[in-house]
């Protein structure tokens, strides 16, 4: 799965939401998150993000965002 990190905060772009084939982006309190069970790992959102806020959860920097993305996406 892919995750969103805090580079997303206050970002006004929603290019990622538009390209996601499974609509698995959700609104957190001040940033978007990805639902880890719905993401199909296609990767098309990553290059679309102008804030470089999207990365695969296999990246070491992504680790601390995994639970955050799950928590906020499951509120919906
Ligand atoms: Fe959506 Fe694909 Fe990005 Fe997952 S990797 S959030 S399925 S666009």
Backbone and ligand atoms as CSV (ligand in chain L), in Angstrom:
chain,resi,resn,atom,element,x,y,z
A,1,UNK,N,N,0.827,-1.193,0.000
A,1,UNK,CA,C,0.000,0.000,0.000
A,1,UNK,C,C,0.867,1.252,0.000
A,2,UNK,N,N,0.250,2.344,-0.404
A,2,UNK,CA,C,0.915,3.642,-0.336
A,2,UNK,C,C,0.354,4.412,0.850
A,3,UNK,N,N,1.129,5.374,1.341
A,3,UNK,CA,C,0.669,6.177,2.459
A,3,UNK,C,C,0.911,7.664,2.146
A,4,UNK,N,N,0.218,8.521,2.892
A,4,UNK,CA,C,0.411,9.957,2.776
A,4,UNK,C,C,1.127,10.426,4.033
A,5,UNK,N,N,2.100,11.321,3.873
A,5,UNK,CA,C,2.769,11.856,5.056
A,5,UNK,C,C,2.435,13.344,5.232
A,6,UNK,N,N,3.074,13.991,6.181
A,6,UNK,CA,C,2.693,15.360,6.548
A,6,UNK,C,C,3.068,16.419,5.513
A,7,UNK,N,N,3.740,16.028,4.436
A,7,UNK,CA,C,3.938,17.002,3.356
A,7,UNK,C,C,2.595,17.398,2.740
A,8,UNK,N,N,1.592,16.604,3.024
A,8,UNK,CA,C,0.249,16.860,2.480
A,8,UNK,C,C,-0.469,17.998,3.207
A,9,UNK,N,N,-0.055,18.308,4.424
A,9,UNK,CA,C,-0.776,19.300,5.219
A,9,UNK,C,C,-0.863,20.628,4.475
A,10,UNK,N,N,-2.081,21.107,4.364
A,10,UNK,CA,C,-2.359,22.388,3.717
A,10,UNK,C,C,-2.115,22.392,2.209
A,11,UNK,N,N,-1.848,21.251,1.634
A,11,UNK,CA,C,-1.706,21.156,0.178
A,11,UNK,C,C,-3.071,21.363,-0.451
A,12,UNK,N,N,-3.110,22.188,-1.486
A,12,UNK,CA,C,-4.404,22.505,-2.098
A,12,UNK,C,C,-4.693,21.634,-3.330
A,13,UNK,N,N,-3.761,20.786,-3.673
A,13,UNK,CA,C,-3.945,19.983,-4.863
A,13,UNK,C,C,-4.663,18.682,-4.536
A,14,UNK,N,N,-5.444,18.213,-5.475
A,14,UNK,CA,C,-6.105,16.923,-5.266
A,14,UNK,C,C,-5.889,16.022,-6.482
A,15,UNK,N,N,-4.761,16.228,-7.128
A,15,UNK,CA,C,-4.440,15.409,-8.301
A,15,UNK,C,C,-4.452,13.924,-7.977
A,16,UNK,N,N,-3.975,13.595,-6.794
A,16,UNK,CA,C,-3.912,12.189,-6.379
A,16,UNK,C,C,-5.298,11.561,-6.336
A,17,UNK,N,N,-6.245,12.312,-5.783
A,17,UNK,CA,C,-7.617,11.807,-5.656
A,17,UNK,C,C,-8.202,11.535,-7.036
A,18,UNK,N,N,-7.888,12.439,-7.970
A,18,UNK,CA,C,-8.441,12.296,-9.313
A,18,UNK,C,C,-7.893,11.091,-10.067
A,19,UNK,N,N,-6.643,10.742,-9.830
A,19,UNK,CA,C,-6.067,9.633,-10.600
A,19,UNK,C,C,-6.273,8.269,-9.949
A,20,UNK,N,N,-6.593,8.233,-8.685
A,20,UNK,CA,C,-6.714,6.934,-7.997
A,20,UNK,C,C,-7.863,6.114,-8.580
A,21,UNK,N,N,-7.571,4.923,-9.100
A,21,UNK,CA,C,-8.613,4.112,-9.746
A,21,UNK,C,C,-9.610,3.499,-8.766
A,22,UNK,N,N,-9.275,3.455,-7.495
A,22,UNK,CA,C,-10.187,2.814,-6.534
A,22,UNK,C,C,-10.721,3.791,-5.482
A,23,UNK,N,N,-10.486,5.081,-5.678
A,23,UNK,CA,C,-11.013,6.105,-4.753
A,23,UNK,C,C,-10.710,5.809,-3.288
A,24,UNK,N,N,-9.461,5.554,-2.993
A,24,UNK,CA,C,-9.156,5.181,-1.604
A,24,UNK,C,C,-8.505,6.306,-0.803
A,25,UNK,N,N,-8.618,7.534,-1.311
A,25,UNK,CA,C,-8.169,8.680,-0.509
A,25,UNK,C,C,-9.318,9.164,0.358
A,26,UNK,N,N,-8.993,9.533,1.597
A,26,UNK,CA,C,-9.995,10.033,2.539
A,26,UNK,C,C,-9.452,11.286,3.210
A,27,UNK,N,N,-10.360,12.072,3.763
A,27,UNK,CA,C,-9.966,13.304,4.444
A,27,UNK,C,C,-9.579,13.002,5.884
A,28,UNK,N,N,-8.358,13.427,6.267
A,28,UNK,CA,C,-7.981,13.415,7.671
A,28,UNK,C,C,-8.328,14.772,8.245
A,29,UNK,N,N,-7.748,15.144,9.366
A,29,UNK,CA,C,-8.091,16.437,9.947
A,29,UNK,C,C,-7.571,17.591,9.106
A,30,UNK,N,N,-6.359,17.493,8.628
A,30,UNK,CA,C,-5.808,18.584,7.822
A,30,UNK,C,C,-4.980,18.064,6.651
A,31,UNK,N,N,-5.177,16.828,6.316
A,31,UNK,CA,C,-4.461,16.219,5.196
A,31,UNK,C,C,-5.233,15.000,4.706
A,32,UNK,N,N,-4.864,14.523,3.546
A,32,UNK,CA,C,-5.495,13.321,3.028
A,32,UNK,C,C,-4.784,12.089,3.562
A,33,UNK,N,N,-5.490,10.977,3.560
A,33,UNK,CA,C,-4.884,9.695,3.920
A,33,UNK,C,C,-5.328,8.648,2.904
A,34,UNK,N,N,-4.605,7.547,2.867
A,34,UNK,CA,C,-4.942,6.430,1.972
A,34,UNK,C,C,-5.411,5.252,2.815
A,35,UNK,N,N,-6.523,4.654,2.412
A,35,UNK,CA,C,-7.001,3.459,3.134
A,35,UNK,C,C,-6.127,2.269,2.721
A,36,UNK,N,N,-5.406,1.701,3.671
A,36,UNK,CA,C,-4.436,0.655,3.322
A,36,UNK,C,C,-5.053,-0.635,2.779
A,37,UNK,N,N,-6.309,-0.902,3.130
A,37,UNK,CA,C,-6.943,-2.128,2.627
A,37,UNK,C,C,-7.585,-1.934,1.255
A,38,UNK,N,N,-7.759,-0.674,0.874
A,38,UNK,CA,C,-8.394,-0.398,-0.420
A,38,UNK,C,C,-7.370,-0.074,-1.507
A,39,UNK,N,N,-6.224,0.432,-1.109
A,39,UNK,CA,C,-5.166,0.760,-2.069
A,39,UNK,C,C,-4.695,-0.508,-2.768
A,40,UNK,N,N,-4.635,-0.449,-4.099
A,40,UNK,CA,C,-4.214,-1.630,-4.867
A,40,UNK,C,C,-2.751,-1.528,-5.293
A,41,UNK,N,N,-2.044,-0.535,-4.701
A,41,UNK,CA,C,-0.596,-0.471,-4.913
A,41,UNK,C,C,-0.211,-0.175,-6.361
A,42,UNK,N,N,-1.058,0.546,-7.056
A,42,UNK,CA,C,-0.774,0.795,-8.474
A,42,UNK,C,C,0.323,1.834,-8.670
A,43,UNK,N,N,0.453,2.748,-7.705
A,43,UNK,CA,C,1.519,3.738,-7.768
A,43,UNK,C,C,1.263,4.958,-8.634
A,44,UNK,N,N,0.101,5.074,-9.264
A,44,UNK,CA,C,-0.105,6.213,-10.167
A,44,UNK,C,C,-0.213,7.541,-9.424
A,45,UNK,N,N,-0.591,7.507,-8.159
A,45,UNK,CA,C,-0.738,8.761,-7.408
A,45,UNK,C,C,0.608,9.389,-7.051
A,46,UNK,N,N,1.606,8.585,-6.838
A,46,UNK,CA,C,2.880,9.092,-6.317
A,46,UNK,C,C,3.476,10.219,-7.169
A,47,UNK,N,N,3.626,10.030,-8.487
A,47,UNK,CA,C,4.203,11.127,-9.281
A,47,UNK,C,C,3.257,12.314,-9.463
A,48,UNK,N,N,1.974,12.137,-9.194
A,48,UNK,CA,C,1.007,13.230,-9.359
A,48,UNK,C,C,1.054,14.216,-8.202
A,49,UNK,N,N,1.626,13.806,-7.081
A,49,UNK,CA,C,1.599,14.650,-5.887
A,49,UNK,C,C,2.671,15.737,-5.959
A,50,UNK,N,N,2.251,17.023,-6.000
A,50,UNK,CA,C,3.235,18.103,-6.108
A,50,UNK,C,C,3.996,18.331,-4.798
A,51,UNK,N,N,3.482,17.784,-3.705
A,51,UNK,CA,C,4.108,17.988,-2.397
A,51,UNK,C,C,5.017,16.820,-2.000
A,52,UNK,N,N,5.114,15.831,-2.865
A,52,UNK,CA,C,5.883,14.616,-2.560
A,52,UNK,C,C,5.481,14.024,-1.215
A,53,UNK,N,N,4.177,13.931,-1.027
A,53,UNK,CA,C,3.642,13.439,0.242
A,53,UNK,C,C,3.232,11.972,0.195
A,54,UNK,N,N,3.336,11.357,-0.979
A,54,UNK,CA,C,2.865,9.977,-1.129
A,54,UNK,C,C,4.051,9.049,-1.375
A,55,UNK,N,N,4.107,7.996,-0.593
A,55,UNK,CA,C,5.188,7.032,-0.788
A,55,UNK,C,C,4.740,5.632,-0.406
A,56,UNK,N,N,5.436,4.620,-0.939
A,56,UNK,CA,C,5.086,3.242,-0.603
A,56,UNK,C,C,5.396,2.965,0.868
A,57,UNK,N,N,4.587,2.128,1.508
A,57,UNK,CA,C,4.808,1.855,2.936
A,57,UNK,C,C,6.057,1.016,3.186
A,58,UNK,N,N,6.690,0.589,2.110
A,58,UNK,CA,C,7.930,-0.168,2.260
A,58,UNK,C,C,9.140,0.750,2.480
A,59,UNK,N,N,8.939,2.056,2.237
A,59,UNK,CA,C,10.030,3.010,2.491
A,59,UNK,C,C,10.188,3.200,4.001
A,60,UNK,N,N,11.426,3.256,4.492
A,60,UNK,CA,C,11.631,3.434,5.939
A,60,UNK,C,C,10.940,4.684,6.496
A,61,UNK,N,N,10.931,5.770,5.725
A,61,UNK,CA,C,10.298,7.014,6.213
A,61,UNK,C,C,8.785,6.886,6.314
A,62,UNK,N,N,8.237,5.886,5.670
A,62,UNK,CA,C,6.779,5.734,5.664
A,62,UNK,C,C,6.254,5.078,6.927
A,63,UNK,N,N,7.129,4.382,7.616
A,63,UNK,CA,C,6.686,3.524,8.707
A,63,UNK,C,C,5.827,4.241,9.749
A,64,UNK,N,N,6.260,5.451,10.133
A,64,UNK,CA,C,5.510,6.112,11.193
A,64,UNK,C,C,4.157,6.664,10.733
A,65,UNK,N,N,3.870,6.583,9.432
A,65,UNK,CA,C,2.600,7.089,8.901
A,65,UNK,C,C,1.583,6.003,8.625
A,66,UNK,N,N,1.991,4.760,8.729
A,66,UNK,CA,C,1.102,3.657,8.378
A,66,UNK,C,C,-0.145,3.633,9.261
A,67,UNK,N,N,0.041,3.691,10.561
A,67,UNK,CA,C,-1.104,3.647,11.475
A,67,UNK,C,C,-1.969,4.894,11.362
A,68,UNK,N,N,-1.344,6.019,11.123
A,68,UNK,CA,C,-2.078,7.277,10.956
A,68,UNK,C,C,-3.026,7.192,9.756
A,69,UNK,N,N,-2.512,6.685,8.631
A,69,UNK,CA,C,-3.357,6.547,7.448
A,69,UNK,C,C,-4.500,5.580,7.699
A,70,UNK,N,N,-4.230,4.493,8.392
A,70,UNK,CA,C,-5.284,3.524,8.689
A,70,UNK,C,C,-6.337,4.149,9.604
A,71,UNK,N,N,-5.884,4.785,10.650
A,71,UNK,CA,C,-6.806,5.356,11.628
A,71,UNK,C,C,-7.782,6.348,10.996
A,72,UNK,N,N,-7.251,7.287,10.215
A,72,UNK,CA,C,-8.126,8.318,9.664
A,72,UNK,C,C,-8.971,7.824,8.500
A,73,UNK,N,N,-8.452,6.886,7.732
A,73,UNK,CA,C,-9.258,6.395,6.610
A,73,UNK,C,C,-10.394,5.504,7.101
A,74,UNK,N,N,-10.215,4.881,8.250
A,74,UNK,CA,C,-11.267,3.994,8.763
A,74,UNK,C,C,-12.369,4.752,9.493
A,75,UNK,N,N,-12.206,6.056,9.663
A,75,UNK,CA,C,-13.276,6.847,10.279
A,75,UNK,C,C,-14.452,7.017,9.335
A,76,UNK,N,N,-14.216,6.756,8.038
A,76,UNK,CA,C,-15.263,7.009,7.045
A,76,UNK,C,C,-16.040,5.749,6.729
L,1,LIG,FE1,FE,-4.874,4.810,-5.264
L,1,LIG,FE2,FE,-2.997,3.490,-6.681
L,1,LIG,FE3,FE,-2.290,5.525,-5.097
L,1,LIG,FE4,FE,-3.113,3.235,-3.998
L,1,LIG,S1,S,-1.249,3.545,-5.224
L,1,LIG,S2,S,-3.735,5.299,-3.389
L,1,LIG,S3,S,-4.674,2.579,-5.488
L,1,LIG,S4,S,-3.597,5.644,-6.940
